[in-house]
Amino acid sequence: MTTALITGSTAGIGAAFARRLAADGHDLVLVARDTERLREQATELHDRHGIEAEVLTADLATDTGIEAVAARLGDRKNPVDLLINNAGFGNKGRYLDVSMADELTMLKVHCEAVLRLTSAAAAAMRERGRGGVVNVASVAAFVPRGTYGASKAWVVQFTQGAARDLADSGVRLMALCPGFVRTEFHERAGMGTDNIPGWMWLDADKLVAAALADLARGKSLSIPDPRYKALMGLVKVTPRSLLGGISSRTGRKYGPQ
């Protein structure tokens, strides 16, 4: 039986990964900031699927939190076979409307934590000749709008570059780029979502199923829905100067307010 570690496991995409992996028989290491929610989640998954679910309380906006998770990933006696770097958040407001402290916290969680945890996991996995890492990014990575998208663009570039470097090691790395998913993400950021069209919303469980299938196929990038694949195809052929204006207008119309 293999073990998967999931950051941001108690809600949204992280919770969907936990449900699916537990149902598939994986033991879990559940990581989030809320110990009570983690314990409730671990108990439910253990009782329902008979797997072992370890709780690790950590705030990835702090060095202490990152170091605790990295140490668990580097534990050779109790190896982690699959890392899901899912923890993340959004800031409400345009550039310069958000405090520098909040912007730096986002970079800490989205970039530094992803780098350090991926490195800890991949080093141990390479020694064993097997393992996988899924770094949750966003389709926002492909459009020039906001520091959130910029941080997710870093995740995509880092993950695909690392995947090439580890291509012959038995370690698979993949950046997962979903669109709008019905989770607690927008509520926590204080963002309204009533203006987002219904067709743009994705189901978290279906997204996870598609992502795991893409990982099994050896893909380094997963856009797990035909609608968003089509949209990102258009993005690739649209001039950057034009794309910036379109993304700005679309963000004001459809983006979280």
ZADREN-872379 format. One line per field, with one value per residue: residue in one letter; x, y, z of N, C-alpha, C in turn. Coordinates in Angstrom, 1 decimal, padded with zeros to 4 digits. Example, Ala and Ser with C-alpha at 12.3 -4.5 7.8 and 13.67 -1.06 7.14 Angstrom:
2
resn <- (A; S)
n.x <- (013.2; 012.8)
n.y <- (-005.7; -002.2)
n.z <- (007.8; 007.1)
ca.x <- (012.3; 013.7)
ca.y <- (-004.5; -001.1)
ca.z <- (007.8; 007.1)
c.x <- (013.2; 012.9)
c.y <- (-003.3; 000.0)
c.z <- (007.8; 007.9)
END
This chain:
257
resn <- (M; T; T; A; L; I; T; G; S; T; A; G; I; G; A; A; F; A; R; R; L; A; A; D; G; H; D; L; V; L; V; A; R; D; T; E; R; L; R; E; Q; A; T; E; L; H; D; R; H; G; I; E; A; E; V; L; T; A; D; L; A; T; D; T; G; I; E; A; V; A; A; R; L; G; D; R; K; N; P; V; D; L; L; I; N; N; A; G; F; G; N; K; G; R; Y; L; D; V; S; M; A; D; E; L; T; M; L; K; V; H; C; E; A; V; L; R; L; T; S; A; A; A; A; A; M; R; E; R; G; R; G; G; V; V; N; V; A; S; V; A; A; F; V; P; R; G; T; Y; G; A; S; K; A; W; V; V; Q; F; T; Q; G; A; A; R; D; L; A; D; S; G; V; R; L; M; A; L; C; P; G; F; V; R; T; E; F; H; E; R; A; G; M; G; T; D; N; I; P; G; W; M; W; L; D; A; D; K; L; V; A; A; A; L; A; D; L; A; R; G; K; S; L; S; I; P; D; P; R; Y; K; A; L; M; G; L; V; K; V; T; P; R; S; L; L; G; G; I; S; S; R; T; G; R; K; Y; G; P; Q)
n.x <- (000.9; 000.6; 001.6; 000.2; 000.8; -001.0; -001.3; -003.2; -005.5; -008.1; -010.2; -012.0; -010.1; -008.0; -009.4; -010.9; -008.9; -008.0; -010.3; -010.5; -008.0; -008.0; -010.1; -009.1; -007.3; -004.9; -002.8; -002.7; -001.2; -002.3; -002.4; -002.8; -003.9; -005.7; -006.2; -008.4; -010.2; -008.6; -008.4; -011.0; -011.4; -009.5; -010.4; -012.9; -012.2; -010.6; -012.5; -014.3; -012.9; -010.9; -008.2; -005.0; -004.7; -002.7; -002.2; -001.0; -000.4; 000.2; 001.4; 001.9; 002.8; 004.8; 008.2; 008.6; 006.4; 006.7; 009.2; 008.4; 006.7; 008.4; 010.3; 008.8; 008.3; 010.8; 011.3; 012.7; 012.1; 009.4; 008.1; 006.8; 004.9; 003.4; 003.1; 000.8; 000.8; -001.2; -002.0; -003.1; -004.1; -006.2; -005.8; -007.9; -008.5; -006.8; -003.5; -001.4; -003.5; -003.5; -001.9; 001.7; 002.7; 000.7; 001.0; 003.6; 003.2; 001.6; 003.5; 005.2; 003.7; 002.7; 005.0; 007.7; 007.1; 006.2; 008.5; 010.3; 009.0; 008.5; 011.2; 012.1; 010.5; 011.0; 013.7; 013.9; 012.2; 013.6; 015.8; 014.5; 013.6; 011.1; 007.9; 005.6; 004.7; 002.3; 001.7; -000.5; -001.6; -003.0; -005.3; -005.0; -002.4; -001.7; -002.5; -001.9; -002.6; -002.6; -001.0; -001.6; -001.9; 000.7; 002.2; 001.3; 002.0; 004.8; 004.8; 004.0; 006.1; 008.3; 007.6; 007.4; 010.0; 011.5; 010.4; 011.4; 014.1; 014.1; 013.3; 014.3; 014.3; 012.3; 010.6; 007.7; 006.5; 004.0; 002.1; -000.9; -003.6; -006.4; -009.6; -012.2; -013.4; -015.8; -015.3; -014.0; -012.4; -012.9; -014.6; -013.1; -011.3; -012.9; -014.3; -016.8; -018.9; -021.1; -021.2; -019.9; -020.1; -022.2; -021.2; -018.5; -017.7; -016.1; -016.3; -014.9; -014.3; -014.4; -012.4; -010.1; -010.1; -009.5; -007.0; -005.4; -005.4; -004.0; -001.5; -000.8; -000.4; 001.9; 002.1; 003.3; 001.9; -001.4; -004.5; -007.5; -010.1; -012.3; -013.4; -011.8; -009.4; -009.9; -010.1; -007.6; -006.1; -006.9; -005.7; -003.0; -002.6; -003.2; -002.1; 000.2; -000.1; -002.7; -004.0; -003.6; -005.3; -007.8; -007.9; -008.0; -010.4; -012.1; -011.6; -012.7; -015.3; -016.1; -014.5; -013.8; -015.3)
n.y <- (-001.2; 002.2; 005.6; 008.8; 012.3; 015.2; 018.6; 021.3; 019.8; 019.7; 020.9; 021.6; 021.1; 019.7; 018.1; 016.6; 015.1; 013.6; 012.1; 010.5; 009.2; 007.8; 006.1; 004.6; 003.1; 004.1; 005.0; 008.0; 011.2; 013.9; 017.4; 020.5; 023.7; 023.6; 021.8; 020.4; 020.1; 018.5; 016.2; 015.3; 014.8; 012.8; 010.7; 010.2; 009.3; 007.1; 005.4; 005.0; 003.9; 002.3; 002.9; 004.1; 007.3; 009.9; 012.8; 016.0; 019.0; 022.1; 025.3; 026.6; 029.1; 029.7; 029.2; 027.2; 025.6; 024.7; 023.3; 021.3; 019.7; 019.1; 017.5; 015.3; 014.4; 013.6; 011.4; 008.4; 005.9; 005.8; 006.2; 008.6; 008.3; 009.7; 013.1; 015.8; 018.9; 021.2; 023.3; 026.7; 030.1; 033.0; 036.6; 039.3; 042.0; 044.4; 044.7; 046.6; 047.3; 045.3; 044.4; 044.5; 042.6; 040.6; 039.8; 038.8; 036.6; 035.1; 034.3; 032.9; 030.6; 029.7; 029.5; 029.3; 027.3; 025.2; 024.7; 023.8; 021.7; 020.0; 019.4; 018.1; 015.8; 014.7; 014.1; 012.0; 010.2; 009.7; 008.3; 005.8; 005.2; 005.7; 007.4; 010.2; 013.6; 016.1; 019.3; 021.8; 024.2; 026.6; 027.7; 030.3; 030.8; 031.1; 033.5; 037.1; 038.4; 039.7; 039.0; 036.5; 034.8; 035.1; 033.8; 031.2; 030.7; 030.5; 028.1; 026.2; 026.5; 025.8; 023.1; 021.7; 022.0; 020.7; 018.2; 017.4; 017.3; 015.1; 013.0; 010.4; 009.1; 007.7; 009.3; 011.1; 014.3; 016.7; 019.5; 020.7; 022.3; 023.7; 025.3; 027.4; 026.1; 024.7; 025.4; 026.3; 028.3; 030.9; 032.0; 032.2; 034.1; 036.3; 036.8; 037.4; 035.3; 035.2; 036.3; 034.7; 032.7; 029.7; 027.6; 027.7; 026.5; 023.8; 020.4; 019.1; 016.4; 015.1; 016.5; 015.7; 013.0; 013.1; 014.4; 012.5; 010.5; 011.7; 012.0; 009.3; 008.8; 010.0; 012.7; 016.1; 018.4; 019.2; 020.0; 019.6; 019.4; 019.6; 022.1; 024.1; 023.3; 024.0; 026.8; 027.5; 026.8; 028.8; 030.9; 030.4; 031.2; 033.8; 037.1; 038.5; 041.2; 041.8; 039.8; 040.6; 042.9; 041.6; 039.7; 041.4; 042.8; 040.7; 039.7; 041.7; 041.5; 038.8; 037.8; 037.0; 039.2)
n.z <- (000.0; -000.9; 000.0; 000.2; 000.3; 001.0; 000.7; 002.1; 002.5; 003.5; 002.2; -000.8; -003.8; -002.7; -000.7; -002.4; -003.8; -001.5; -000.9; -003.3; -003.5; -001.0; -001.5; -003.5; -002.0; -000.9; 001.8; 003.7; 004.3; 005.8; 005.4; 006.7; 008.2; 010.2; 012.9; 014.1; 012.0; 010.3; 011.9; 011.9; 009.2; 008.8; 010.4; 009.2; 006.6; 007.3; 008.6; 006.5; 004.3; 005.3; 005.4; 006.5; 008.0; 008.5; 010.5; 009.9; 011.1; 009.8; 008.8; 005.7; 005.1; 006.7; 007.8; 009.7; 009.3; 006.6; 006.9; 008.6; 007.0; 004.9; 006.2; 006.8; 004.2; 003.5; 005.1; 005.1; 006.2; 006.4; 003.7; 001.3; -001.5; -003.3; -003.8; -003.3; -004.0; -003.0; -001.4; -001.2; -002.0; -002.7; -003.2; -002.6; -004.8; -007.0; -008.4; -006.3; -004.7; -002.9; 000.1; 000.6; 002.4; 002.2; -000.5; -000.4; 001.3; -000.3; -002.4; -000.8; -000.1; -002.6; -004.2; -002.9; -000.9; -002.6; -004.1; -002.1; -000.9; -003.1; -003.8; -001.6; -001.6; -004.2; -004.1; -002.2; -003.6; -005.9; -005.1; -004.5; -007.0; -008.0; -007.9; -007.5; -008.2; -007.9; -008.7; -007.9; -010.0; -012.1; -014.7; -014.8; -015.0; -017.6; -018.6; -018.7; -016.0; -012.9; -009.7; -008.6; -010.9; -011.9; -009.9; -010.2; -012.8; -012.4; -011.0; -013.0; -014.9; -013.3; -012.6; -015.0; -016.0; -014.0; -014.3; -016.8; -016.1; -014.4; -015.9; -016.5; -014.1; -012.9; -011.4; -011.5; -012.4; -012.4; -013.4; -012.5; -013.9; -013.2; -014.0; -012.8; -009.8; -007.7; -004.6; -001.3; -001.9; -003.0; -001.2; 001.1; 000.3; 000.3; -002.0; -004.4; -006.4; -008.1; -010.6; -012.3; -015.1; -015.4; -017.0; -016.7; -014.4; -012.6; -011.6; -008.6; -008.0; -010.5; -011.8; -010.3; -010.9; -013.7; -013.6; -012.2; -014.0; -016.1; -014.9; -014.7; -017.3; -017.8; -018.3; -018.1; -017.8; -017.0; -018.1; -017.1; -018.6; -021.3; -022.0; -020.9; -022.1; -024.7; -024.5; -023.6; -025.8; -027.6; -026.3; -026.7; -029.3; -029.4; -029.7; -027.3; -026.5; -027.2; -025.7; -023.1; -022.8; -023.2; -021.1; -019.0; -019.3; -019.3; -016.8; -015.1; -015.8; -015.4; -013.4; -009.9; -007.6)
ca.x <- (000.0; 001.4; 001.2; 000.1; 000.7; -001.8; -001.3; -004.5; -006.3; -009.4; -011.3; -011.8; -009.4; -007.3; -010.3; -011.3; -007.8; -008.0; -011.4; -010.2; -006.8; -008.4; -011.0; -008.2; -006.5; -003.7; -002.7; -002.6; -000.7; -003.2; -001.7; -003.5; -003.6; -006.8; -006.0; -009.7; -010.7; -007.8; -008.7; -012.3; -011.2; -008.7; -011.3; -013.9; -011.5; -010.2; -013.7; -015.0; -012.1; -010.0; -006.8; -004.4; -004.7; -001.9; -002.5; 000.2; -000.8; 001.3; 001.1; 003.0; 003.2; 005.9; 009.4; 008.4; 005.4; 007.4; 010.2; 007.8; 006.2; 009.6; 010.9; 007.9; 008.5; 012.1; 011.4; 013.0; 011.5; 007.9; 008.2; 005.7; 005.0; 002.8; 002.9; -000.1; 001.0; -002.4; -002.3; -003.0; -005.2; -006.2; -006.0; -008.9; -008.0; -005.9; -002.1; -001.2; -004.6; -003.2; -000.7; 002.9; 002.7; -000.1; 001.6; 004.8; 002.7; 001.2; 004.7; 005.8; 002.9; 002.6; 006.3; 008.7; 006.7; 006.1; 009.9; 011.0; 008.4; 008.8; 012.6; 012.2; 009.8; 011.6; 015.0; 013.6; 011.6; 014.6; 016.5; 013.7; 013.3; 009.6; 007.1; 005.0; 004.4; 001.3; 001.7; -001.7; -001.5; -004.3; -005.3; -004.6; -000.9; -001.4; -002.9; -001.3; -003.5; -002.5; 000.1; -002.0; -001.6; 002.1; 002.7; 000.9; 002.9; 006.0; 004.6; 003.9; 007.4; 009.2; 007.2; 007.7; 011.4; 011.9; 010.0; 012.4; 015.4; 014.0; 012.6; 014.8; 014.5; 011.1; 009.8; 006.9; 006.1; 002.9; 001.4; -002.4; -004.2; -007.9; -010.3; -013.0; -013.8; -016.6; -014.6; -014.0; -011.3; -013.3; -015.2; -012.0; -010.6; -013.8; -014.6; -018.1; -018.8; -022.3; -021.0; -019.2; -021.1; -022.3; -020.4; -017.1; -017.4; -015.7; -016.5; -013.6; -014.0; -014.1; -011.1; -009.1; -010.0; -008.8; -005.6; -004.7; -005.3; -003.0; -000.3; -000.5; 000.0; 003.2; 002.0; 003.8; 000.9; -002.8; -005.7; -008.4; -011.5; -012.3; -013.7; -010.6; -008.4; -010.2; -009.8; -006.1; -005.7; -007.1; -004.8; -001.7; -002.5; -003.6; -000.9; 000.2; -000.6; -004.2; -004.5; -003.6; -006.5; -008.9; -007.9; -008.3; -011.8; -012.8; -011.5; -013.6; -016.7; -016.4; -013.6; -014.4; -015.4)
ca.y <- (000.0; 003.4; 006.7; 010.1; 013.4; 016.2; 019.8; 021.9; 018.6; 019.7; 021.5; 021.8; 020.1; 018.8; 017.1; 015.6; 014.2; 012.7; 011.1; 009.6; 008.3; 006.9; 005.1; 003.7; 002.3; 004.8; 005.7; 009.4; 012.2; 015.1; 018.6; 021.8; 024.5; 023.4; 020.4; 019.7; 019.6; 017.4; 014.9; 014.8; 014.2; 011.5; 009.7; 009.8; 008.5; 005.8; 004.6; 004.7; 003.2; 001.4; 003.3; 004.9; 008.7; 010.7; 014.2; 016.9; 020.4; 023.0; 026.5; 026.7; 030.5; 029.9; 028.3; 026.1; 024.7; 024.1; 022.4; 020.1; 018.9; 018.6; 016.4; 014.1; 013.9; 013.1; 010.2; 007.2; 004.7; 005.9; 007.0; 009.1; 007.9; 010.7; 014.4; 016.7; 020.3; 021.8; 024.5; 028.0; 031.1; 034.2; 037.9; 040.2; 043.3; 044.5; 045.1; 047.8; 047.3; 044.3; 044.8; 043.8; 041.4; 039.5; 039.4; 037.9; 035.4; 034.2; 033.8; 031.9; 029.4; 029.2; 029.2; 028.7; 026.0; 024.2; 024.4; 023.1; 020.4; 019.1; 019.0; 017.1; 014.6; 014.2; 013.6; 010.7; 009.3; 009.4; 007.2; 004.6; 005.0; 005.8; 008.4; 011.3; 014.9; 017.0; 020.7; 022.4; 025.6; 027.2; 028.2; 031.7; 030.8; 031.4; 034.8; 038.1; 039.1; 039.6; 038.3; 035.1; 034.1; 035.1; 032.8; 029.9; 030.5; 029.9; 026.6; 025.5; 026.4; 025.0; 021.7; 021.1; 022.0; 019.6; 016.9; 017.1; 016.9; 013.8; 012.1; 009.0; 008.7; 007.1; 010.2; 011.9; 015.6; 017.3; 020.7; 020.6; 023.7; 023.8; 026.6; 027.7; 024.9; 025.0; 025.1; 027.4; 029.2; 032.3; 032.5; 032.5; 035.4; 037.4; 037.1; 037.0; 034.4; 035.2; 036.8; 033.7; 031.8; 028.3; 026.7; 027.8; 025.8; 022.4; 019.5; 018.8; 015.0; 014.8; 017.1; 014.9; 011.7; 013.4; 014.7; 011.3; 009.7; 012.4; 011.7; 007.9; 008.8; 010.6; 014.1; 017.1; 019.4; 018.7; 020.9; 018.5; 019.7; 020.0; 023.5; 024.9; 023.0; 024.8; 028.2; 027.7; 026.7; 030.1; 031.8; 030.2; 031.8; 035.2; 038.0; 038.8; 042.5; 041.7; 039.0; 041.4; 043.6; 040.7; 039.2; 042.5; 043.1; 039.5; 039.6; 042.7; 041.0; 037.4; 037.4; 037.2; 040.6)
ca.z <- (000.0; -001.0; 000.9; -000.5; 001.2; 000.4; 001.4; 001.9; 002.3; 004.2; 001.5; -002.3; -004.6; -001.8; -000.2; -003.5; -003.9; -000.4; -001.1; -004.4; -003.1; 000.0; -002.1; -004.2; -001.1; -000.5; 003.0; 003.5; 005.2; 005.5; 005.8; 006.7; 009.3; 011.2; 013.5; 014.3; 010.7; 009.9; 012.6; 011.5; 007.9; 008.9; 011.0; 008.2; 005.6; 007.8; 008.8; 005.2; 003.4; 006.0; 005.2; 007.6; 007.7; 009.4; 010.5; 010.1; 011.2; 009.3; 008.0; 004.7; 005.0; 007.7; 007.6; 010.5; 008.6; 005.4; 007.4; 009.2; 005.9; 004.2; 007.0; 006.6; 002.9; 003.5; 006.0; 004.3; 006.8; 006.1; 002.5; 000.6; -002.9; -004.1; -003.2; -003.9; -003.5; -003.3; -000.6; -001.9; -001.7; -003.5; -002.6; -003.2; -005.1; -008.0; -008.0; -005.4; -003.8; -001.9; 000.9; 000.2; 003.2; 001.6; -001.7; -000.1; 001.8; -001.5; -003.0; 000.1; -000.2; -004.0; -004.9; -002.0; -000.3; -003.7; -004.5; -001.1; -000.7; -004.3; -003.8; -000.5; -002.0; -005.4; -003.7; -001.6; -004.6; -006.9; -004.4; -004.7; -008.4; -008.3; -007.1; -008.3; -007.6; -008.6; -008.2; -008.4; -010.5; -012.5; -016.0; -014.7; -015.3; -019.0; -019.0; -018.0; -015.1; -011.5; -009.1; -008.5; -012.1; -012.0; -009.1; -010.8; -014.0; -011.9; -010.7; -014.2; -015.5; -012.5; -012.6; -016.3; -016.1; -013.1; -014.9; -017.8; -015.5; -013.7; -016.9; -016.5; -012.7; -012.3; -010.6; -012.4; -011.9; -013.2; -013.0; -012.7; -014.2; -013.4; -014.1; -011.7; -009.2; -006.6; -003.3; -000.3; -002.2; -003.2; 000.0; 002.0; -000.1; 000.3; -003.4; -004.8; -007.6; -008.8; -012.0; -013.1; -015.8; -014.9; -017.8; -016.3; -013.1; -012.7; -010.4; -008.0; -008.1; -011.9; -012.0; -009.7; -011.7; -014.9; -013.2; -011.9; -015.3; -016.9; -014.2; -015.0; -018.7; -017.9; -018.7; -017.2; -017.7; -017.1; -018.1; -017.1; -019.0; -022.7; -022.2; -020.7; -023.1; -025.9; -024.1; -023.5; -027.2; -028.1; -025.6; -027.3; -030.6; -029.3; -029.4; -025.9; -026.3; -027.3; -024.6; -021.8; -022.7; -023.1; -019.8; -018.0; -019.4; -018.8; -015.3; -014.6; -016.1; -014.9; -012.3; -008.6; -007.2)
c.x <- (000.9; 000.8; 001.3; 000.1; 000.0; -001.7; -002.7; -005.6; -007.8; -010.5; -011.0; -011.1; -008.6; -008.1; -010.7; -010.1; -007.8; -009.1; -011.0; -009.1; -007.2; -009.2; -010.2; -007.2; -005.2; -003.8; -002.4; -001.9; -001.5; -002.6; -002.6; -003.3; -004.6; -006.7; -007.4; -010.3; -009.9; -008.1; -010.0; -012.2; -010.5; -009.6; -012.3; -013.3; -011.1; -011.4; -014.4; -014.2; -011.1; -008.5; -006.3; -004.3; -003.9; -002.2; -001.2; -000.3; 000.4; 000.8; 002.2; 003.4; 004.4; 007.0; 009.2; 007.4; 006.0; 008.4; 009.6; 007.3; 007.4; 010.2; 010.1; 008.1; 009.8; 012.3; 011.6; 012.3; 010.0; 007.7; 006.8; 005.9; 004.4; 002.6; 001.9; 000.1; -000.2; -002.7; -002.2; -004.2; -005.1; -006.3; -007.0; -008.4; -007.0; -004.5; -002.1; -002.4; -004.4; -001.9; 000.5; 003.1; 001.9; 000.4; 002.8; 004.3; 002.3; 002.4; 005.3; 005.0; 002.9; 003.9; 007.3; 008.3; 006.7; 007.5; 010.5; 010.3; 008.6; 010.2; 012.7; 011.6; 010.6; 013.0; 014.8; 013.1; 012.7; 015.5; 015.8; 013.4; 011.9; 009.0; 006.5; 004.7; 003.4; 001.3; 000.5; -001.4; -002.8; -004.2; -004.9; -003.1; -000.7; -001.9; -002.3; -002.2; -003.2; -001.3; -000.3; -001.6; -000.1; 002.7; 002.4; 001.7; 004.3; 005.9; 004.6; 005.4; 008.4; 008.9; 007.6; 009.2; 012.0; 011.6; 010.9; 013.7; 015.3; 013.3; 013.0; 014.9; 013.4; 010.2; 009.0; 006.4; 005.0; 002.3; 000.0; -003.0; -005.7; -008.4; -011.0; -013.6; -014.6; -016.0; -014.7; -013.1; -011.8; -013.9; -014.1; -011.3; -011.6; -014.3; -016.0; -018.0; -020.1; -022.2; -020.3; -020.2; -021.1; -021.4; -018.9; -016.7; -017.1; -016.1; -015.2; -013.3; -013.7; -012.7; -010.0; -009.0; -009.2; -007.3; -004.8; -004.5; -004.1; -001.6; 000.2; 000.0; 001.4; 003.2; 002.6; 002.9; -000.5; -003.8; -006.9; -009.9; -011.5; -012.6; -012.5; -009.4; -008.6; -009.8; -008.3; -005.5; -005.8; -006.0; -003.4; -001.5; -002.9; -002.4; -001.0; -000.4; -002.1; -004.7; -004.5; -004.9; -007.8; -009.0; -008.4; -009.8; -012.6; -012.8; -012.5; -015.1; -017.0; -015.6; -014.3; -014.3; -015.2)
c.y <- (001.2; 004.5; 008.0; 011.2; 014.6; 017.5; 020.5; 020.8; 018.7; 020.3; 021.5; 020.7; 019.2; 017.7; 016.1; 014.6; 013.2; 011.7; 010.1; 008.6; 007.4; 005.7; 004.1; 002.9; 002.9; 005.2; 007.1; 010.1; 013.5; 016.3; 019.8; 022.5; 024.2; 022.0; 019.7; 019.2; 018.5; 016.1; 014.4; 014.2; 012.9; 010.4; 009.2; 008.9; 007.1; 004.9; 004.1; 003.7; 002.2; 001.7; 004.0; 006.4; 009.4; 012.1; 015.0; 018.4; 021.3; 024.2; 026.8; 028.1; 030.8; 028.9; 027.1; 025.1; 024.0; 023.0; 021.1; 019.1; 018.3; 017.5; 015.2; 013.5; 013.2; 011.8; 009.0; 005.9; 004.7; 006.7; 007.4; 008.9; 008.9; 012.0; 015.2; 018.1; 021.1; 023.1; 025.8; 028.9; 032.2; 035.5; 038.7; 041.5; 043.3; 044.8; 046.5; 048.0; 046.3; 044.6; 043.9; 042.5; 040.3; 039.0; 038.4; 036.6; 034.5; 033.6; 032.7; 030.5; 028.8; 028.8; 028.6; 027.4; 024.9; 023.8; 023.5; 021.7; 019.4; 018.6; 017.9; 015.7; 013.9; 013.5; 012.2; 009.7; 008.9; 008.2; 005.8; 004.3; 005.1; 006.9; 009.4; 012.5; 015.7; 018.3; 021.4; 023.9; 026.1; 027.6; 029.7; 031.9; 031.3; 032.7; 035.9; 038.9; 038.8; 038.8; 036.8; 034.3; 034.0; 034.0; 031.4; 029.6; 030.0; 028.5; 025.8; 025.4; 025.6; 023.5; 021.1; 021.0; 020.8; 018.3; 016.5; 016.6; 015.5; 012.8; 010.7; 008.4; 007.8; 008.0; 011.1; 013.2; 016.2; 018.5; 020.6; 022.0; 023.6; 025.2; 026.8; 026.4; 025.3; 024.5; 026.3; 028.5; 030.7; 032.9; 033.0; 033.9; 036.5; 037.8; 036.6; 036.2; 034.4; 035.6; 035.9; 032.8; 030.4; 027.4; 026.7; 027.0; 024.3; 021.7; 019.0; 017.3; 014.6; 015.3; 016.2; 013.6; 012.0; 013.7; 013.4; 010.4; 010.4; 012.1; 010.2; 007.8; 009.4; 012.1; 015.0; 018.3; 018.8; 019.8; 020.0; 018.8; 020.2; 021.5; 024.4; 024.6; 023.9; 026.3; 028.4; 027.5; 028.0; 031.1; 031.6; 031.0; 033.3; 036.0; 038.4; 040.2; 042.6; 040.9; 039.7; 042.2; 042.8; 040.2; 040.2; 042.7; 041.9; 039.3; 040.5; 042.2; 039.7; 037.1; 037.7; 038.7; 040.7)
c.z <- (000.0; -000.1; 000.0; 000.5; 000.4; 001.3; 001.1; 001.7; 002.7; 003.4; 000.0; -003.0; -003.8; -001.2; -001.2; -003.8; -002.8; -000.5; -002.2; -004.0; -002.0; -000.6; -002.9; -003.4; -000.7; 001.0; 002.8; 004.6; 004.9; 006.2; 005.7; 008.0; 010.5; 011.7; 013.6; 013.0; 010.1; 010.6; 012.2; 010.1; 008.0; 009.4; 010.0; 007.1; 006.0; 008.0; 007.5; 004.4; 004.0; 005.8; 006.4; 007.2; 008.8; 009.3; 010.8; 010.0; 010.8; 008.5; 007.0; 004.4; 006.0; 007.4; 008.5; 009.9; 007.5; 005.9; 007.9; 008.1; 005.1; 004.9; 006.8; 005.2; 002.7; 004.4; 005.1; 004.9; 006.6; 004.8; 002.0; -000.8; -003.8; -003.3; -004.0; -003.3; -003.9; -002.6; -001.4; -001.5; -002.7; -002.7; -003.3; -003.5; -006.3; -007.5; -007.4; -004.5; -002.6; -001.2; 000.4; 001.1; 002.7; 000.3; -001.4; 000.5; 000.7; -002.2; -002.1; 000.0; -001.6; -004.6; -004.0; -001.4; -001.4; -004.0; -003.4; -000.9; -001.9; -004.2; -002.7; -001.0; -003.2; -005.0; -003.1; -002.7; -005.6; -006.4; -004.6; -006.1; -008.8; -007.4; -008.0; -007.5; -008.5; -007.9; -008.8; -008.7; -010.9; -014.0; -016.0; -015.0; -016.7; -019.5; -018.1; -017.1; -013.6; -011.0; -008.8; -009.7; -012.3; -011.1; -009.6; -012.1; -013.6; -011.6; -011.9; -014.8; -014.7; -012.6; -013.9; -016.5; -015.2; -013.7; -016.0; -017.2; -014.9; -014.6; -016.8; -015.1; -012.2; -011.5; -011.7; -011.7; -012.9; -012.6; -013.4; -012.8; -014.3; -013.6; -012.8; -011.1; -007.9; -005.3; -002.4; -000.7; -002.3; -002.0; 001.0; 001.6; -000.1; -001.1; -003.7; -006.1; -008.4; -010.2; -012.8; -013.8; -015.4; -015.7; -017.4; -015.1; -013.4; -011.4; -009.9; -008.2; -009.5; -012.3; -011.5; -010.5; -013.0; -014.7; -013.0; -013.1; -016.1; -016.2; -014.6; -016.5; -018.9; -018.3; -017.7; -017.0; -017.9; -017.0; -018.2; -017.4; -020.4; -022.9; -022.0; -021.6; -024.3; -025.6; -024.1; -024.9; -027.8; -027.5; -026.3; -028.6; -030.6; -029.0; -027.9; -025.6; -026.3; -026.1; -023.3; -021.7; -022.5; -021.7; -018.8; -018.1; -018.9; -017.3; -014.6; -014.7; -015.3; -013.7; -011.0; -008.2; -005.7)
END
